[in-house]
Amino acid sequence: MYPATIQKLIEIFADFPTVGPRTAARFVFYLLRKPKEEIDELISTILNLKKNIKICSFCFNPFENSSPETKLCKICSDPTRDRSLFCIVEKETDLSAIEKTKKYRGLYFILGGIISKLKRPLRGYPELEKSRAKELVERIKNPQKFGFLDASFKEIIIATNPTTEGQITTLHLERILKPLKTSGEPAEPIKISRLGRGLPVGAELEYADEETLKSALEGRK
């Protein structure tokens, strides 16, 4: 129906989260109406995204590449953060939403994936394995390996979204994390908590207002 170049770009945009073919087509025709200078700026910005942005070696949060030696994002490299608290979120926008509340001062981990109720396998959870479940356990057990010499996690907050998929993922994470113990002497079980009431079932963290998130953080259990 469309010229090959337009169709190809529609297919690329349609792969974006929550974007269908109709919305993707609107994006393409919107770009066609823009002057060349603005298109050049967009292309340059996309290229710089891959060039200037690094992924934190600990929490997987993207950050501006200030120097080749820098491996940790600003949150992880901040010595004032509480290194006894560890919060697991699904994606980068969830981390940003929690940070805006200014109620949490611990470290984070971006899981990068959840278990789908529609594709739940008969055995195991390969979807979660494709995320960062192994990396998650490694960071909790050996934070010193990533430069956190004074870290000893006493509480892990599972801040997955209150959706069906998020709840399934939370249950599986709890089974993985339950055997873990603090690194101090004597070693004790690490407290596993969830966000408290305030978040409606089926909602997404990135769309919750700051007051609702504050209530959820304060009421975690």
N, C-alpha and C positions, 0 to 999 in steps of 0.2 A: 504493500500500500504506500509506503514511504520510500524515498531514495535510500540506498544502502547505508550511507553515512549517518543519516538521521535515525534509521532503524537500529543501527549498532549502538548509538548513544542512548536511545530509549531503553535498550536491553541492559546497558550498563547501569543507568539510573534505577531501573526496575529491580536491580539486585540490592539496592539500599534498603535498610530496615523500614518497614511500614510504607514503602513506596510501591504502588502498583503500576501497571502499564499506562493507565490514563494519566496519572500524576507525572510519571516519567516523561510522557509525551509533552505535557504542559511545560515541564522544565526545559526540554529541548527547544521548543518553539519560543519560549521566553528568551533563551540565550541567542537565538537567531535574530531577535529584534534588538539586542544590545550592540553598542558600538564596539569596534575591534579593540579599542584601548581597554575596555572593561573585560573583554574576554582574555586579553593578554595578561591582565592583572590576576584574573582567576587562575589561569594556567600557571603563572609564576608562584602564586600562593600555594597551590596544590603541590608543586614541585618542592617548595620550601618545607612543606609539611613533612615529607620524607627525609629531607636533608637536615633540618634543624631540630626535629623532635626525636628524643630518645625515650626508651621505656625503662622505668626504674627496675633495677636488678632485684629488688626485694618485693615491692608491692605491685609492680607492673603498671604503675600510674605514668602516663606520658608527661614529659617535661621538656622545657627548652634546653637544647644542647649548649651549655655555656663553655664546656671544655671537654676534650676527649677523655680526660681522666675521671670525670664525674660520672658515677654510676647510680647514685641515689637521687630521688626527687627531693624537692624542698621539704616535704613533710617528713620523709624518712631521715633526712640529714639534719633536721632540727633537734638540737640536744635538749630542748625544753619539753619535748613530747613525752608523755607517760609511756615508758617502755614495759609496763606490766599489763597494758591493755592492747588487745588485738581485735580489730573489726573486719569481718569478711563481708564484702559486697559483691553483687553480681557484675556490675559494670562501672566504667569511669564516671558516668553521670550520677550514679548513686553516691559515690565517694564525694563528689562535688556538692551534692545536696546536703549530706551530713556535715561537711565542713562549714557550710553557710550557717548552720545552727549555732556554731561556736560553743557547743555543749560537750564536744568530744575532743580529747587531746591525746589519744593514743595513736597507735600505728594501724595501718590498713593492709588488706590483701584483696586484689581484684580477681575474682574467681574466673571470670571470662566465659561462663557457660552454666546452664542449669539443666536439670532432667526434665524432658518433655513428657507430659502425661499421655500424649498421642503416640509417642514412639518409645514407650517404656519397654525395654527388652525383657525377655524371659529370664535371662540370667545376667546378673551384674548390671552395671550402669556405664556402658561405654561412652555415653554422652558426657558424663562427669569426668571420666578418665581423659577425654579429649580436652577438657578444660585444664585446670591447674591443681587438681586434687593432690597429686604427688608433691608438687612444689609447695603447696600449702603446708603439708605435714612437715616437710623439710625445714621451712622457715620457722615453724613453731618449735621444733625440736632443737634446731641449731641456728639461732639468730646470730650467734657469734661469727658464723661462717660468712655472714654478709656485713660484718663490721659493727654489729650491735653488741659490744663486749659487756655492757651493763644490763642487757635485756633479760628479763625473766618473766614470761607471761603468766599472769595469775587469773586472767579472765579473757575468754574469747567470746565476742559478740557476733552471732550469726545474723547479719542484717540483709537477708534475702528479701525480695519483694513478697508481700502477703498474697500471692497468687497460688493457685493449685500447684503449679510447677515449682514455685519458690518453697512451698511447704514440703513437697516431696524431697527437694534438694536439702532442705534444712534437716530433715529426719536422717538422711543418709550421712550428712556431714557430722551430725551428732554421734552416729555410730563410729565414724572414723576417728573423731577427736576425743571420745570418752576415755580411751586408755592412756592418753597423754598426761604427763605429770610435769610439775614445775621443775626448773633446773636447779633450784636451791636445795639446801640441806636443812631439814629432811625434805625429800621430794613429796609433794602433795598433788592430788588431782586438780587439774585446772578447771576453774568454774566455766561452764558453758551456758551462755544466756542468749535470749532472743530479744528483739525489740518488743516493747510493751504495747499496751492498747493505745489507740489513737490513729493507727493506720487502718483504713477500711480494707476489708478483704477484696482482693482483685485489683488493688491500686498499685501504682508504681512509685518508688521512692523519689525519682527525679521530678515528679509532678506534685509531690506533697508540699504544702506550705511549711515554712520554717517552724511555726508554733506546733504543728502536728508532729513534726520530726523531733522537736525538743521533748514533747510529751512521751513519744515512743522511746527515746533514748533514756530518759529519766525513769521510765516505768519498765525497763527491760527486766526479764526474770528468767 
